[in-house]
């Protein structure tokens, strides 16, 4: 799986592309495209010792539990993108807390660099929106199992959250 799999012709001039392991180059016009990970931002939103998860509306992993977040727009700061995505998906305004870490996750034909924070709601009206059909708060001992989570990295992320001291 790779971002450039299937690329045969230049998107600018339609000439055949030359490949390297990390990129494609058009010898006719000089266009070059690299196989970079796509940046995303997500948060384990905490309230009263529980974490908010959303049930996915669309594939991949439709119907499974998702950590709210999404892709960053071009030239968007990760904190701004995280706030925007959480507002779109949950209706919540958040305060971004501690950075939990970065994970690489396969998504369609790309890899997403998932920048992950803790967050807490500070306003807004909670509602499932955008890519989610349901929101639910899970206690530390109520979290869905790995087979109910949308992506494999979520088990590790939620395990890290579960091991932390609950925030007041």
C-alpha positions as CSV (number, residue, x, y, z in Angstrom):
1,X,0.0,0.0,0.0
2,X,1.3,3.4,-0.9
3,X,0.2,6.8,-1.8
4,X,1.7,6.6,-5.3
5,X,0.6,3.0,-6.2
6,X,-1.1,3.1,-9.5
7,X,0.3,6.5,-10.6
8,X,1.4,5.9,-14.2
9,X,1.1,9.4,-15.8
10,X,1.8,12.9,-14.8
11,X,-1.2,14.8,-13.5
12,X,0.0,18.0,-15.1
13,X,1.1,16.9,-18.6
14,X,0.0,13.2,-18.9
15,X,3.6,12.0,-19.8
16,X,4.7,8.7,-18.3
17,X,6.2,8.9,-14.9
18,X,9.5,7.6,-13.6
19,X,9.5,5.9,-10.2
20,X,11.7,5.8,-7.2
21,X,10.8,4.0,-3.9
22,X,9.7,7.4,-2.4
23,X,8.5,9.4,-5.3
24,X,7.4,9.8,-9.0
25,X,9.0,12.2,-11.4
26,X,7.8,13.4,-14.8
27,X,10.8,13.7,-17.1
28,X,8.7,15.9,-19.5
29,X,7.7,18.7,-17.2
30,X,9.7,18.1,-14.0
31,X,6.7,17.5,-11.8
32,X,7.6,15.4,-8.7
33,X,5.3,13.9,-6.1
34,X,6.5,12.3,-2.8
35,X,4.8,9.5,-0.9
36,X,4.3,11.4,2.4
37,X,2.1,10.5,5.3
38,X,-1.0,12.6,5.6
39,X,-1.3,14.6,8.9
40,X,-4.2,14.1,11.1
41,X,-5.2,15.3,14.6
42,X,-7.3,13.4,17.1
43,X,-8.1,13.6,20.8
44,X,-9.2,11.4,23.7
45,X,-11.8,13.7,25.1
46,X,-12.2,13.2,28.8
47,X,-15.1,14.1,31.1
48,X,-15.8,12.7,34.6
49,X,-13.3,9.8,34.2
50,X,-14.8,8.8,30.8
51,X,-13.6,9.0,27.2
52,X,-15.7,10.1,24.3
53,X,-15.8,7.8,21.2
54,X,-17.9,8.0,18.1
55,X,-19.4,5.3,15.9
56,X,-18.2,5.8,12.3
57,X,-20.7,6.5,9.6
58,X,-18.5,5.6,6.6
59,X,-15.9,3.1,5.4
60,X,-13.3,2.3,6.3
61,X,-14.5,0.7,9.6
62,X,-18.1,1.9,9.3
63,X,-20.0,1.0,12.5
64,X,-16.9,0.7,14.7
65,X,-15.8,3.1,17.5
66,X,-13.5,6.0,16.5
67,X,-11.4,8.5,18.4
68,X,-12.7,11.9,17.3
69,X,-10.4,13.8,14.9
70,X,-9.5,14.0,11.3
71,X,-7.3,15.3,8.5
72,X,-5.5,18.6,8.7
73,X,-6.2,21.1,6.0
74,X,-3.2,22.5,4.0
75,X,-1.4,25.1,6.1
76,X,-3.6,24.4,9.2
77,X,-2.0,24.3,12.6
78,X,-2.7,20.9,14.3
79,X,-4.4,22.5,17.3
80,X,-6.7,24.5,15.0
81,X,-7.4,21.4,12.9
82,X,-8.1,19.4,16.1
83,X,-10.6,22.0,17.4
84,X,-12.3,22.2,13.9
85,X,-12.6,18.4,13.6
86,X,-14.0,18.0,17.1
87,X,-16.5,20.7,16.5
88,X,-17.6,19.1,13.2
89,X,-17.8,15.5,14.6
90,X,-19.0,16.1,18.2
91,X,-20.4,19.7,18.4
92,X,-18.0,20.3,21.3
93,X,-15.5,23.1,21.9
94,X,-12.4,21.6,23.6
95,X,-9.5,22.6,25.6
96,X,-6.4,20.8,24.4
97,X,-4.4,19.1,27.1
98,X,-1.3,16.9,27.2
99,X,0.2,15.5,23.9
100,X,-0.1,11.7,24.1
101,X,2.0,10.9,21.0
102,X,2.1,10.1,17.3
103,X,0.9,6.9,15.6
104,X,1.0,5.8,11.9
105,X,-2.3,4.3,10.7
106,X,-3.1,2.8,7.4
107,X,-6.2,4.5,5.8
108,X,-7.4,3.7,2.4
109,X,-4.2,3.9,0.2
110,X,-2.3,6.3,2.5
111,X,-0.8,6.4,5.9
112,X,-2.0,9.0,8.3
113,X,0.4,10.5,10.9
114,X,-2.1,10.7,13.8
115,X,-1.1,13.4,16.3
116,X,-3.0,12.6,19.5
117,X,-3.8,14.7,22.5
118,X,-5.9,14.6,25.6
119,X,-8.7,17.2,25.6
120,X,-11.7,18.2,27.7
121,X,-15.0,19.7,26.6
122,X,-15.5,23.4,27.5
123,X,-18.6,24.2,25.6
124,X,-20.8,23.5,22.6
125,X,-23.7,21.1,22.2
126,X,-22.8,17.5,22.2
127,X,-24.1,15.7,19.0
128,X,-22.8,13.2,16.5
129,X,-22.1,14.9,13.3
130,X,-20.0,14.8,10.1
131,X,-18.5,11.3,9.9
132,X,-20.2,9.9,13.1
133,X,-23.6,8.4,13.8
134,X,-23.4,8.1,17.5
135,X,-21.4,9.4,20.5
136,X,-20.8,7.6,23.7
137,X,-18.8,8.2,26.9
138,X,-16.9,5.1,28.1
139,X,-15.5,4.6,31.6
140,X,-12.0,3.1,31.9
141,X,-13.5,-0.4,32.4
142,X,-16.2,-0.1,29.7
143,X,-14.0,0.6,26.7
144,X,-14.8,-1.4,23.5
145,X,-12.5,-4.3,22.7
146,X,-9.9,-4.1,19.9
147,X,-12.3,-5.8,17.4
148,X,-14.9,-3.0,18.1
149,X,-12.4,-0.2,17.4
150,X,-12.1,1.4,14.0
151,X,-8.3,1.2,13.8
152,X,-5.6,-1.0,15.4
153,X,-3.7,1.9,17.0
154,X,-6.7,2.9,19.1
155,X,-6.2,-0.1,21.4
156,X,-2.8,1.2,22.4
157,X,-4.0,4.9,22.7
158,X,-6.9,3.9,24.9
159,X,-4.8,1.7,27.0
160,X,-2.4,4.6,27.6
161,X,-5.4,6.7,28.6
162,X,-6.9,4.0,30.8
163,X,-3.5,3.7,32.7
164,X,-3.5,7.4,33.6
165,X,-4.8,8.9,36.8
166,X,-8.3,10.3,36.1
167,X,-8.3,14.1,35.7
168,X,-10.5,16.1,38.2
